[in-house]
Amino acid sequence: MSIYKHDFLVIGSGAAGLLAAHKLAASGTVAVLTKRSPEISNSNLAQGGIAAVTAADDNFELHIADTLRTGAGLCDRHIVDLTITEAPPRIEELVALGANFTVRNGVFELGLEGGHSRRRILHAADATGREIERALLEACKADRNITFFPYYSAVDLILRNRPVRVRPARNICLGVYALEDKTGRVHSFLAGSTVLASGGAGKVYRYTTNPDVATGDGMAMAYRAGLELANMEFVQLHPTCLYHPQEKSFLISEALRGEGGILRGADGGAFMKNYSRYQELAPRDIVARAIDSELKRTGAECVYLDMTHLKAAFLKKRFPNIYAKCLGLGIDITKKPIPVVPAAHFFCGGVKVDEYGRTAMPGLYAIGEVSHTGLHGANRLASNSLLEACVFAHRAAETIKGGDIGRGPAARPVHWTTGNARPSDEAVIIKHNWDEIRTLMWNYVGIVRSDKRLARASARVKIISEEIVRYYWDFLPTRDLLELRNIACLAGVIIRSARKRKESRGLHYTVDYPETSDKFLKPTVVDRYRGK
């Protein structure tokens, strides 16, 4: 077991983590921990783009209004204002770092997505996240102050005091324990400031657009340390994930609907006109519920996104990766509609932070999807997520460099101890519980919820979680076990949050309370101390 010491520690290698690491490296040494290779992240899979005001016919007020409207009353207005007004400098920074956004006639080619009143989505064809990741990774790998630790899974935060008896504000984060895949050993990573940039938790659900690394590790670690998680009931399901037996999680970008795509049922009829005056450009929660309603009404397994009325040359140029992927699966999107279904995509909630990405615990920051800043409210406006990642990576890094460093003395050993744990001889339990939790969450805590479904889910997750905790303490940790422990933790948190919100708002829709209520015009906050 080793102890690694750096000035700064970043957990995750998405856009938020890489940009923060790049900025912090100017002031000291940075360790970046990633569960797989650094290229694998939610950011890398982002297709649509990054929202920012850059056009002459657009302005901050319009972007702010679109964000607030989509957030259904729960956005933090101050956070919305600062995020959107700080967008242009962050775009300039990405360009300076080498990100090549698509340009036409010397200006950015801007896309239109659901909920936006103007074309303001900067993109790199249909692989924007991959291009941003490429530029940031090149910058970070070229910096001698940054060291990557691939195939290390964060286990838990290292705290000055044990979290059971001490509230977060009276504790200090010293770093994390991390499991090395190659050796199976758990090492200690210590730093003056630790930045959680570990992304979302789409793998809590059976169907998701997220990569396998998205198991909510940062959220779960923060929760176990006593920190508050906010708005965890607001899980955004992307309306259009490719439905195909050979591809379980390929996203079909909202930008296709922005360019004129039409959603059709199995009978060929366009149905979005029956659900919203915005039709295909309605916010994602409305489109996802509309598709869910059509599937339940007709008994069909999927609906279809029709692009065949658009010119083939345009589709191939605007969406080269989606075109190639679908063609490889036997679907020529210029001639056939694309079979799609909703899938878990983005968490609007997360670890509660302030306007600088600071958590309630000194020495610990959270940025990107792992965090709850208040920007998204009850529903995220399309392409605001990469923007949030960049804005808060900048704000957190500048605050840390300004002297807000939480280093403190360790009051207990920082070496990991295994106790009486032994190698597992029943790994089948992990797979069984993994499948059961994700299926249960999809069926009972998905697009449409009810008190009865949530009660059933709560009871079952409690039993499974207790079994997982016993298993965790009896056997040596593996990456699969750590991820199972985390999705079980977050499944319980999501259910608790959903049961507390006795209304329907944004991404949370329950048949027992179909209307919105001013009584719940506030974030839902849970932590390990607050009971049920």
C-alpha positions in Angstrom: 0.0 0.0 0.0 1.4 3.3 -1.1 0.8 7.0 -0.1 0.8 9.5 -3.0 1.1 13.2 -2.2 0.2 16.0 -4.6 -0.8 19.6 -4.2 -4.1 18.9 -6.0 -6.2 15.8 -6.6 -8.8 15.5 -9.4 -11.2 12.5 -9.5 -12.3 12.0 -13.1 -11.2 12.9 -16.6 -14.2 14.5 -18.2 -14.3 18.1 -19.4 -14.7 19.5 -15.9 -11.9 17.4 -14.4 -9.4 18.0 -17.2 -10.0 21.7 -17.4 -9.6 22.0 -13.6 -6.4 20.0 -13.7 -5.0 22.1 -16.6 -5.6 25.3 -14.6 -4.4 23.9 -11.2 -1.1 22.7 -12.8 0.1 26.3 -13.0 0.2 26.3 -9.2 1.4 22.9 -8.3 1.4 19.2 -8.9 -1.9 17.5 -9.9 -2.9 13.8 -9.7 -5.8 12.8 -12.0 -7.5 9.5 -11.1 -9.6 7.7 -13.7 -11.3 4.3 -13.5 -10.5 3.4 -17.0 -8.3 5.2 -19.6 -8.6 9.0 -19.4 -10.5 9.1 -22.7 -13.5 7.3 -21.3 -16.1 9.7 -19.8 -19.6 11.1 -20.3 -18.1 14.2 -21.8 -16.4 12.2 -24.5 -19.7 10.9 -25.6 -21.5 14.3 -25.8 -22.7 14.7 -29.3 -24.8 17.9 -29.5 -22.5 20.6 -28.3 -22.0 23.4 -25.8 -24.5 26.2 -25.4 -23.2 29.8 -25.4 -24.3 33.2 -26.7 -22.1 34.0 -29.7 -24.5 35.1 -32.5 -25.7 38.6 -33.3 -29.4 37.7 -33.0 -28.9 36.1 -29.5 -28.3 37.6 -26.1 -27.7 36.5 -22.4 -31.3 37.4 -21.5 -32.7 34.9 -24.0 -30.4 32.1 -22.9 -31.2 32.8 -19.3 -35.0 32.8 -20.0 -34.7 29.5 -21.9 -32.7 27.9 -19.0 -35.2 29.1 -16.3 -38.2 28.0 -18.3 -36.8 24.5 -18.8 -35.8 24.3 -15.2 -39.5 24.6 -14.1 -39.0 27.0 -11.3 -36.1 25.3 -9.5 -33.1 27.0 -11.1 -31.0 29.2 -8.9 -31.2 32.6 -10.8 -27.8 33.8 -9.5 -26.1 30.6 -10.8 -27.9 30.8 -14.1 -26.9 34.4 -14.6 -23.2 33.9 -13.9 -23.0 30.6 -15.9 -24.4 32.1 -19.0 -22.6 35.4 -18.8 -19.3 33.6 -18.3 -19.8 31.3 -21.2 -18.0 33.3 -24.0 -14.7 33.4 -22.1 -14.8 29.7 -21.6 -15.5 29.1 -25.3 -12.5 31.3 -26.2 -10.4 29.3 -23.8 -11.4 26.0 -25.4 -10.6 27.4 -28.8 -7.2 28.6 -27.6 -6.5 25.1 -26.2 -7.2 23.7 -29.7 -10.8 22.6 -29.7 -12.0 22.8 -33.3 -15.7 23.7 -33.4 -17.4 23.5 -36.8 -17.2 26.8 -38.6 -19.1 28.0 -41.7 -18.1 31.2 -43.6 -15.7 32.2 -40.9 -18.2 32.0 -38.0 -19.3 29.2 -35.7 -22.0 27.0 -37.2 -24.7 27.0 -34.5 -27.2 24.2 -33.9 -30.7 24.4 -32.4 -31.9 22.0 -29.7 -35.1 21.5 -27.7 -35.9 24.4 -25.3 -33.7 26.9 -27.0 -35.2 30.0 -28.7 -32.2 30.7 -30.8 -29.4 28.7 -32.6 -26.6 28.8 -30.0 -25.1 25.3 -29.8 -21.5 25.3 -30.8 -20.5 21.8 -32.0 -17.8 19.8 -33.7 -19.9 18.0 -36.2 -21.8 15.4 -34.0 -18.8 14.6 -31.7 -18.4 17.8 -29.7 -17.5 16.2 -26.4 -14.8 14.0 -28.1 -13.2 17.1 -29.6 -13.2 19.0 -26.4 -11.8 16.0 -24.6 -9.1 15.6 -27.2 -7.9 19.2 -26.8 -8.0 19.1 -23.0 -6.2 15.8 -22.8 -3.4 16.9 -25.1 -2.9 20.0 -22.9 -2.9 18.0 -19.7 -0.6 15.2 -21.0 1.9 17.8 -22.1 2.0 19.4 -18.6 4.8 17.9 -16.4 2.9 18.9 -13.3 0.0 16.6 -14.1 0.2 12.8 -13.5 -2.5 10.5 -14.7 -3.4 7.4 -12.7 -5.6 5.3 -15.0 -7.4 2.2 -13.8 -7.7 3.5 -10.2 -11.1 3.4 -8.6 -11.8 5.8 -5.8 -13.1 4.0 -2.7 -13.9 6.7 -0.1 -12.8 10.1 1.0 -10.0 10.3 3.5 -11.2 12.5 6.3 -9.6 14.1 9.3 -12.3 12.6 11.5 -14.7 9.8 11.0 -17.9 10.9 9.3 -20.4 9.1 11.6 -20.1 11.6 14.4 -18.8 14.7 12.8 -20.7 17.0 10.5 -19.0 17.8 7.1 -18.3 21.5 7.9 -16.3 20.4 11.0 -14.3 17.8 9.0 -11.5 18.2 6.4 -11.0 16.2 3.2 -7.4 15.0 3.0 -7.8 13.0 -0.3 -9.1 9.6 -1.3 -8.4 5.9 -1.0 -8.2 4.3 -4.4 -8.1 0.7 -5.6 -5.5 -0.1 -8.2 -7.0 -2.6 -10.8 -3.7 -4.2 -11.6 -2.7 -5.2 -8.1 -6.0 -5.2 -6.2 -4.3 -2.9 -3.6 -5.9 0.2 -2.1 -3.6 3.2 -2.0 -3.9 6.6 -0.3 -3.9 9.8 -2.4 -3.4 12.9 -0.3 -3.7 16.5 -1.5 -4.3 20.0 -0.2 -7.5 20.2 -2.3 -9.6 17.4 -3.8 -11.9 17.9 -6.7 -14.7 15.5 -7.5 -15.3 15.5 -11.2 -16.4 11.9 -11.4 -19.6 12.5 -13.5 -23.1 11.1 -13.2 -24.7 7.8 -12.3 -26.6 6.6 -15.4 -25.7 3.0 -14.6 -28.1 3.1 -11.7 -30.7 2.5 -14.5 -31.1 -0.5 -16.8 -31.1 1.6 -19.9 -28.7 4.5 -20.2 -26.7 6.5 -22.7 -23.8 6.7 -20.2 -20.5 4.7 -20.4 -19.9 1.9 -17.9 -17.8 4.2 -15.7 -20.9 6.3 -14.8 -21.8 4.6 -11.4 -22.0 7.8 -9.3 -18.9 7.2 -7.3 -18.3 10.8 -6.3 -21.9 11.3 -5.3 -21.9 8.2 -3.2 -18.5 9.0 -1.5 -19.7 12.4 -0.6 -23.0 11.0 0.8 -21.1 8.5 2.9 -19.0 11.4 4.2 -22.1 13.2 5.4 -22.4 15.8 2.6 -25.8 16.9 1.3 -27.1 15.7 -2.1 -29.7 17.9 -3.8 -32.5 17.3 -6.3 -31.5 13.6 -6.9 -35.1 12.8 -8.1 -34.5 14.8 -11.3 -32.9 12.2 -13.6 -33.0 13.3 -17.2 -33.8 10.6 -19.6 -32.7 11.3 -23.1 -35.7 10.7 -25.4 -33.7 9.1 -28.2 -31.2 6.3 -27.5 -30.7 3.9 -30.4 -32.9 0.8 -30.1 -30.8 -2.1 -31.5 -29.8 -5.5 -30.1 -26.2 -4.9 -30.9 -25.9 -1.5 -29.4 -27.0 -0.9 -25.8 -26.2 2.8 -25.2 -25.6 4.8 -28.3 -27.1 8.3 -28.1 -29.0 9.8 -31.0 -28.4 13.5 -30.5 -31.1 16.0 -29.8 -29.5 18.0 -32.6 -31.2 15.7 -35.1 -34.6 17.0 -33.9 -33.2 20.5 -34.0 -32.4 20.1 -37.7 -36.0 18.9 -38.5 -36.2 15.3 -37.4 -39.7 14.0 -36.8 -40.8 11.4 -34.2 -43.1 8.8 -35.5 -45.0 5.8 -34.1 -44.9 2.3 -35.6 -47.8 3.3 -37.9 -45.7 6.2 -39.3 -47.8 8.9 -37.7 -46.1 12.0 -36.1 -47.2 12.2 -32.5 -45.4 15.0 -30.8 -48.1 17.5 -32.0 -50.4 15.8 -29.5 -48.2 16.5 -26.5 -46.6 20.0 -27.0 -47.0 23.0 -29.2 -43.2 22.9 -29.5 -43.5 19.4 -31.0 -40.1 17.8 -31.5 -38.4 20.8 -30.0 -40.1 20.5 -26.6 -37.9 20.0 -23.5 -36.6 16.5 -23.0 -38.9 15.6 -20.1 -41.9 16.3 -22.2 -40.5 14.4 -25.2 -39.5 11.4 -23.0 -42.9 11.2 -21.4 -44.6 11.4 -24.8 -42.5 8.5 -26.1 -43.2 6.5 -23.0 -46.9 7.2 -23.4 -46.9 6.1 -27.0 -45.0 2.9 -26.2 -47.5 2.0 -23.4 -50.5 2.9 -25.6 -49.5 0.9 -28.6 -47.4 -1.9 -27.0 -44.6 -1.1 -29.4 -40.9 -1.6 -28.3 -39.7 1.7 -29.8 -40.6 4.7 -31.8 -38.8 6.2 -34.8 -36.9 9.4 -35.5 -37.4 10.2 -39.2 -34.7 12.2 -41.1 -35.5 10.9 -44.5 -37.1 14.1 -45.7 -33.8 15.9 -45.4 -31.1 15.9 -48.0 -28.7 13.0 -47.7 -25.6 15.1 -48.3 -26.6 17.4 -45.4 -27.1 14.5 -43.0 -23.8 12.9 -43.8 -21.9 16.1 -43.3 -23.8 17.3 -40.2 -24.0 13.9 -38.4 -21.1 11.9 -39.8 -20.6 9.7 -36.6 -24.3 9.0 -36.2 -24.6 8.2 -39.9 -21.6 5.9 -39.8 -22.7 4.1 -36.6 -26.2 3.5 -37.8 -25.0 2.4 -41.3 -22.8 -0.1 -39.7 -25.9 -1.6 -38.0 -27.8 -1.7 -41.2 -29.7 1.5 -40.8 -29.2 4.2 -43.5 -30.6 7.2 -41.8 -31.0 9.0 -45.2 -33.5 6.3 -46.3 -34.8 4.7 -43.1 -36.1 6.2 -39.8 -34.0 5.4 -36.7 -35.5 3.2 -34.0 -35.2 5.0 -30.6 -36.2 4.7 -26.9 -35.7 6.9 -23.9 -32.7 6.1 -21.6 -31.2 7.6 -18.4 -28.8 10.4 -19.5 -28.1 13.1 -17.0 -28.5 13.9 -13.3 -29.7 17.4 -12.6 -28.9 16.8 -8.9 -25.7 16.0 -7.1 -23.4 17.1 -4.4 -24.5 20.4 -3.1 -21.9 23.2 -3.9 -21.7 27.0 -3.9 -20.9 29.3 -6.8 -17.3 28.3 -6.7 -17.8 24.5 -6.6 -17.1 24.3 -2.9 -18.8 21.6 -0.8 -19.6 22.1 2.9 -16.4 20.2 3.7 -13.1 22.2 3.6 -10.7 20.8 1.1 -13.4 19.2 -1.1 -14.8 20.6 -4.4 -17.3 19.1 -6.8 -17.7 20.2 -10.4 -19.6 18.9 -13.5 -22.4 16.3 -13.3 -21.4 15.1 -9.9 -22.4 18.4 -8.4 -25.6 20.4 -7.9 -25.0 24.0 -8.6 -28.6 25.1 -9.1 -28.1 25.7 -12.8 -30.5 23.0 -14.1 -33.3 23.1 -11.7 -35.9 20.4 -12.4 -34.8 19.8 -15.9 -31.6 20.6 -17.8 -31.6 22.7 -20.9 -29.9 20.9 -23.8 -26.1 21.5 -24.1 -25.9 23.5 -20.8 -24.0 20.6 -19.2 -20.7 21.0 -21.0 -21.0 24.8 -20.3 -21.6 24.2 -16.6 -18.5 21.9 -16.5 -16.2 24.5 -18.0 -17.6 27.4 -16.0 -17.3 25.7 -12.6 -14.0 24.1 -13.4 -12.6 27.6 -13.9 -14.3 29.0 -10.8 -13.1 26.1 -8.6 -9.6 26.2 -9.9 -9.3 30.0 -9.5 -10.7 29.7 -5.9 -8.3 27.0 -5.0 -5.3 28.8 -6.4 -6.4 31.9 -4.6 -5.5 30.2 -1.3 -8.7 28.3 -0.4 -6.9 25.1 0.3 -8.2 22.7 3.0 -5.1 20.8 4.0 -5.1 19.7 7.6 -3.4 17.2 9.8 -4.6 13.6 9.8 -5.9 12.6 13.2 -5.7 8.9 12.2 -3.5 6.7 9.9 -4.1 7.3 6.2 -3.0 3.8 5.3 -5.9 1.5 4.1 -6.4 -1.5 6.4 -8.1 -4.7 5.2 -9.0 -6.1 8.6 -10.3 -9.7 8.3 -11.5 -9.3 4.7 -10.8 -12.1 2.3 -11.0 -12.7 -1.5 -14.5 -13.1 -2.7 -15.7 -16.6 -3.6 -19.3 -15.6 -4.6 -18.9 -13.0 -7.3 -22.3 -14.1 -8.8 -23.9 -12.1 -6.0 -22.5 -8.9 -7.4 -23.9 -9.5 -10.9 -27.3 -10.6 -9.5 -27.7 -7.5 -7.3 -26.3 -5.3 -10.1 -29.0 -6.5 -12.5 -31.8 -6.4 -9.9 -31.1 -2.8 -8.8 -30.9 -1.4 -12.3 -34.1 -3.2 -13.5 -36.0 -2.2 -10.3 -35.0 1.5 -10.8 -36.0 1.5 -14.4 -39.4 -0.1 -13.7 -40.3 1.7 -10.5 -38.3 5.0 -10.4 -38.2 5.8 -14.1 -40.2 8.2 -16.4 -43.5 7.8 -14.6 -43.6 7.2 -10.8 -46.2 6.6 -8.1 -46.3 6.3 -4.4 -46.8 2.5 -4.6 -43.9 2.0 -7.0 -41.6 4.1 -4.9 -42.6 2.3 -1.7 -41.9 -1.1 -3.4 -38.5 0.2 -4.7 -37.6 1.6 -1.3 -38.3 -1.7 0.5 -36.4 -3.8 -2.0 -33.3 -1.5 -2.3 -33.0 -1.4 1.5 -32.8 -5.2 1.7 -30.3 -5.4 -1.2 -28.2 -2.5 0.2 -27.9 -4.2 3.6 -26.7 -7.4 1.8 -24.1 -5.4 -0.2 -22.7 -3.7 2.9 -22.2 -7.0 4.6 -20.5 -8.4 1.5 -18.3 -5.2 1.3 -16.9 -5.6 4.8 -16.4 -9.4 4.5 -14.4 -9.4 1.2 -11.5 -7.6 -0.4 -12.7 -4.8 -2.7 -12.9 -5.1 -6.4 -14.0 -2.5 -9.0 -17.3 -4.4 -9.6 -18.0 -4.5 -5.8 -17.2 -0.8 -5.4 -19.5 0.2 -8.3 -22.3 -2.0 -7.0 -22.0 -0.4 -3.5 -22.2 3.0 -5.1 -25.3 2.4 -7.3 -27.1 0.8 -4.4 -26.3 3.9 -2.3 -27.6 6.2 -5.0 -30.7 4.2 -5.8 -31.7 4.7 -2.2 -31.0 8.4 -2.3 -33.0 8.8 -5.6 -36.0 7.0 -4.1 -35.8 9.0 -0.9 -35.7 12.3 -2.8 -38.6 11.2 -5.1 -40.8 10.2 -2.2 -40.2 13.6 -0.6 -41.5 15.5 -3.6 -45.3 15.3 -3.5 -45.9 17.0 -6.9 -44.9 16.7 -10.6 -42.3 19.1 -11.8 -39.8 18.9 -14.6 -38.2 15.4 -14.8 -40.2 14.1 -11.7 -43.6 13.0 -12.7 -45.9 11.0 -10.4 -49.4 9.9 -11.2 -50.4 10.5 -7.5 -49.5 14.2 -7.6 -49.8 15.2 -11.3 -49.8 19.0 -10.6 -47.0 21.4 -9.5 -47.3 22.9 -6.0 -45.6 26.0 -4.7 -45.0 24.1 -1.5 -42.3 22.3 -3.3 -40.7 25.2 -5.0 -37.3 24.4 -3.5 -34.6 21.9 -3.9 -34.9 18.4 -2.3 -32.0 17.9 0.0 -31.0 14.6 1.6 -28.0 13.4 3.6 -27.1 10.3 5.7 -28.2 12.1 8.9 -31.7 13.1 7.8 -33.6 9.8 8.3 -36.3 8.9 5.8 
